[in-house]
Amino acid sequence: MVVNTFHKKSWVNPFKGPWIKLGLIGIFGLSLTTVFYNLALQQLNASISIILLFQFTWITIAMDCIVKRRAPKKAEGAAIVIIMLGTLLAVNIFEIDWHQMSASGIVYGFLSALTYGLFLFCTGQVVSKLPPLMNSAIMLTAAMPVMYILYPPTVFVGEHGGSLLLWGLLLGFLGQVVPTVAFNIGIPRVGSTLAAMLGSVELPVAVIAAYLLIGEPVSGLQWVGMGFILGGIIISETKT
């Protein structure tokens, strides 16, 4: 809502749009994805959690096929296989400690993929004439009470609450506001299937950012994996 106040074209009545549907997407898509993924991270290492989260690629396409009663395209099937292979390589699967596997952690990781796929699919299905910023504001506003109930913001009143609040605002803006606005602008234009494919770019970006910003080493197989992910996206849009 804060970002909305600086964009005059977004000053519209939110209740004249599908605000209930948008609110439900915010609750079941945004907030629950965060909750389930955090629970998975508590019981699994980051690499396994990411692999589970990235199941949203085929989940989103499966949702689209079921609702539209169509069979997956050959290019979509090939792209999913290549993207998942790239994901395994990009997270350096050969160095994963499989002894850290937890049954409940796997369930939470898969649920995070399911709710993220639900967010991508439903965002493409809801027809709204509201500005993208307003759509995003409704989603985030609906998700916020759920997050506050599950994770009370009491940490901000502690000794280092001020600095934590600043970091929290920065992470919230970059991690929630910007992606949600971008999704609301992009998904209605490209569709949920391509959006799921494009969403897989998240992993290469994270690996490259870690390499450039904090000097985290990246193996040759990880570079190959990132190339596979990008190649899978290209194949998904191949017409022949």
C-alpha positions as CSV (number, residue, x, y, z in Angstrom):
1,M,0.0,0.0,0.0
2,V,2.9,2.4,0.7
3,V,4.2,2.0,-2.9
4,N,0.6,2.4,-4.1
5,T,0.4,5.9,-2.6
6,F,3.2,7.2,-4.9
7,H,1.4,6.0,-8.0
8,K,-1.6,8.2,-8.7
9,K,-3.0,5.8,-11.4
10,S,-3.4,3.2,-8.8
11,W,-5.6,5.3,-6.6
12,V,-8.8,3.4,-7.4
13,N,-11.4,1.6,-5.4
14,P,-10.1,-1.9,-4.7
15,F,-13.6,-3.2,-4.0
16,K,-14.6,-2.6,-7.6
17,G,-12.3,-5.5,-8.7
18,P,-12.0,-9.2,-7.8
19,W,-10.5,-8.3,-4.4
20,I,-11.8,-11.5,-2.7
21,K,-10.0,-13.7,-5.3
22,L,-6.9,-11.6,-5.1
23,G,-6.9,-11.8,-1.3
24,L,-7.2,-15.6,-1.4
25,I,-4.3,-15.8,-3.8
26,G,-2.3,-13.7,-1.4
27,I,-3.2,-15.9,1.6
28,F,-2.9,-19.4,-0.1
29,G,-0.3,-18.4,-2.6
30,L,2.1,-15.9,-1.1
31,S,1.9,-16.4,2.7
32,L,1.6,-20.2,2.7
33,T,4.5,-20.6,0.3
34,T,6.6,-18.6,2.7
35,V,5.4,-20.6,5.7
36,F,5.9,-24.1,4.1
37,Y,9.3,-23.2,2.6
38,N,10.6,-21.9,6.0
39,L,9.4,-25.1,7.6
40,A,11.2,-27.2,5.0
41,L,14.4,-25.2,5.5
42,Q,14.2,-26.0,9.3
43,Q,14.3,-29.7,8.6
44,L,16.2,-30.0,5.3
45,N,19.3,-28.3,3.9
46,A,18.8,-25.4,1.4
47,S,19.7,-27.5,-1.7
48,I,17.0,-30.1,-1.1
49,S,14.5,-27.5,-0.1
50,I,15.1,-25.6,-3.4
51,I,14.8,-28.8,-5.4
52,L,11.4,-29.4,-3.8
53,L,10.2,-25.8,-4.3
54,F,11.1,-26.0,-8.0
55,Q,8.5,-28.7,-8.5
56,F,6.2,-25.7,-9.1
57,T,7.3,-25.8,-12.8
58,W,5.5,-29.0,-13.6
59,I,2.8,-28.4,-11.0
60,T,1.7,-25.1,-12.7
61,I,1.6,-26.7,-16.1
62,A,-0.4,-29.7,-14.7
63,M,-2.9,-27.2,-13.3
64,D,-3.2,-25.5,-16.6
65,C,-3.7,-28.8,-18.4
66,I,-6.4,-30.0,-16.0
67,V,-8.4,-26.8,-16.0
68,K,-8.2,-26.4,-19.8
69,R,-8.6,-30.1,-20.4
70,R,-5.6,-30.4,-22.7
71,A,-2.6,-32.6,-23.0
72,P,0.9,-31.2,-22.2
73,K,2.7,-30.0,-25.3
74,K,5.9,-31.9,-26.3
75,A,7.9,-28.8,-25.8
76,E,6.5,-28.3,-22.3
77,G,7.3,-31.9,-21.3
78,A,10.9,-31.6,-22.7
79,A,11.4,-28.3,-21.0
80,I,10.3,-29.6,-17.6
81,V,12.7,-32.5,-17.8
82,I,15.6,-30.2,-18.8
83,I,14.8,-27.6,-16.2
84,M,14.6,-30.2,-13.4
85,L,17.9,-31.7,-14.5
86,G,19.4,-28.2,-14.5
87,T,18.0,-27.6,-11.1
88,L,19.7,-30.7,-9.7
89,L,23.0,-29.7,-11.2
90,A,22.7,-26.0,-10.2
91,V,22.2,-26.9,-6.5
92,N,25.2,-29.2,-6.7
93,I,23.3,-32.4,-6.0
94,F,26.4,-34.5,-5.7
95,E,27.4,-32.7,-2.5
96,I,24.1,-33.0,-0.8
97,D,24.1,-34.9,2.6
98,W,21.2,-37.3,2.1
99,H,21.3,-38.2,5.8
100,Q,19.5,-34.9,6.5
101,M,16.4,-36.0,4.8
102,S,13.2,-35.6,6.8
103,A,9.8,-37.0,5.8
104,S,7.9,-34.0,7.2
105,G,10.5,-31.6,5.6
106,I,9.9,-33.2,2.2
107,V,6.1,-32.8,2.7
108,Y,6.6,-29.1,3.6
109,G,8.9,-28.6,0.6
110,F,6.4,-30.1,-1.8
111,L,3.6,-28.1,-0.2
112,S,5.6,-24.9,-0.8
113,A,5.8,-25.9,-4.5
114,L,2.1,-26.6,-4.6
115,T,1.1,-23.2,-3.2
116,Y,3.6,-21.4,-5.3
117,G,2.2,-23.1,-8.4
118,L,-1.2,-22.2,-7.2
119,F,-0.1,-18.6,-7.0
120,L,1.3,-18.5,-10.5
121,F,-1.7,-20.3,-12.0
122,C,-4.4,-18.3,-10.2
123,T,-2.7,-15.0,-10.9
124,G,-3.0,-15.8,-14.6
125,Q,-6.7,-16.8,-14.3
126,V,-8.1,-13.9,-12.4
127,V,-9.3,-11.2,-14.7
128,S,-8.9,-7.8,-13.1
129,K,-9.2,-4.3,-14.5
130,L,-7.4,-2.8,-11.5
131,P,-3.9,-1.5,-11.9
132,P,-1.2,-4.1,-11.2
133,L,0.0,-2.2,-8.2
134,M,-3.4,-2.3,-6.7
135,N,-3.7,-6.1,-7.4
136,S,-0.4,-6.6,-5.7
137,A,-1.4,-4.4,-2.7
138,I,-4.6,-6.5,-2.2
139,M,-2.6,-9.8,-2.3
140,L,0.1,-8.6,0.1
141,T,-2.4,-6.9,2.5
142,A,-4.4,-10.2,2.7
143,A,-1.2,-12.2,3.3
144,M,0.2,-9.9,6.0
145,P,-2.2,-10.8,8.9
146,V,-1.6,-14.5,8.3
147,M,2.2,-13.9,8.5
148,Y,1.8,-11.7,11.7
149,I,-0.3,-14.4,13.4
150,L,2.2,-17.2,12.6
151,Y,5.3,-15.1,13.0
152,P,4.5,-12.2,15.5
153,P,6.9,-9.3,14.8
154,T,8.1,-9.2,18.4
155,V,11.7,-9.4,17.3
156,F,11.6,-5.8,16.2
157,V,11.2,-4.5,19.7
158,G,14.4,-6.1,21.0
159,E,17.9,-4.6,21.4
160,H,18.7,-4.6,17.7
161,G,15.1,-4.1,16.5
162,G,15.9,-0.9,14.6
163,S,18.5,-2.5,12.3
164,L,16.4,-5.7,11.9
165,L,13.4,-3.6,10.9
166,L,15.5,-1.8,8.2
167,W,16.7,-5.2,6.8
168,G,13.2,-6.6,7.0
169,L,11.8,-3.7,5.0
170,L,14.5,-4.1,2.4
171,L,14.0,-7.8,2.1
172,G,10.3,-7.4,2.1
173,F,10.4,-4.9,-0.7
174,L,12.8,-6.9,-2.8
175,G,11.4,-10.4,-1.9
176,Q,7.7,-9.7,-1.8
177,V,6.6,-6.4,-3.3
178,V,8.8,-6.3,-6.5
179,P,8.1,-9.9,-7.5
180,T,4.4,-9.7,-6.8
181,V,4.0,-6.5,-8.8
182,A,6.1,-8.0,-11.6
183,F,4.0,-11.2,-11.6
184,N,0.7,-9.2,-11.8
185,I,2.1,-7.2,-14.8
186,G,3.7,-10.2,-16.6
187,I,1.5,-13.3,-16.0
188,P,-1.7,-11.9,-17.6
189,R,0.4,-11.2,-20.7
190,V,2.5,-14.4,-21.0
191,G,0.3,-16.9,-19.2
192,S,0.9,-19.1,-16.2
193,T,2.7,-21.8,-18.1
194,L,5.4,-19.6,-19.4
195,A,5.5,-17.7,-16.1
196,A,6.3,-21.0,-14.4
197,M,9.2,-21.6,-16.8
198,L,10.5,-18.1,-16.4
199,G,10.2,-18.5,-12.6
200,S,12.9,-21.1,-12.8
201,V,15.4,-18.3,-13.6
202,E,15.2,-17.5,-9.9
203,L,17.8,-20.3,-9.2
204,P,20.5,-19.1,-11.7
205,V,20.1,-15.5,-10.5
206,A,20.5,-16.6,-6.9
207,V,23.7,-18.6,-7.7
208,I,25.2,-15.9,-9.8
209,A,24.4,-13.2,-7.1
210,A,26.0,-15.3,-4.5
211,Y,29.1,-15.7,-6.7
212,L,29.4,-12.0,-7.5
213,L,28.3,-10.5,-4.1
214,I,29.8,-12.8,-1.5
215,G,32.3,-14.8,-3.6
216,E,30.6,-18.2,-3.1
217,P,32.3,-20.7,-5.4
218,V,30.4,-22.1,-8.3
219,S,31.4,-25.4,-9.9
220,G,31.4,-26.3,-13.5
221,L,28.4,-28.5,-13.1
222,Q,26.5,-25.7,-11.5
223,W,27.2,-23.5,-14.6
224,V,26.0,-26.4,-16.8
225,G,22.9,-26.7,-14.7
226,M,22.1,-23.0,-15.1
227,G,22.5,-23.4,-18.8
228,F,20.1,-26.3,-18.8
229,I,17.5,-24.1,-17.0
230,L,17.8,-21.3,-19.5
231,G,17.7,-23.9,-22.4
232,G,14.6,-25.4,-21.0
233,I,12.8,-22.1,-21.0
234,I,13.8,-21.5,-24.6
235,I,12.6,-25.0,-25.6
236,S,9.2,-24.4,-23.8
237,E,8.5,-21.7,-26.3
238,T,9.6,-23.6,-29.4
239,K,6.8,-23.7,-31.9
240,T,8.1,-26.8,-33.8
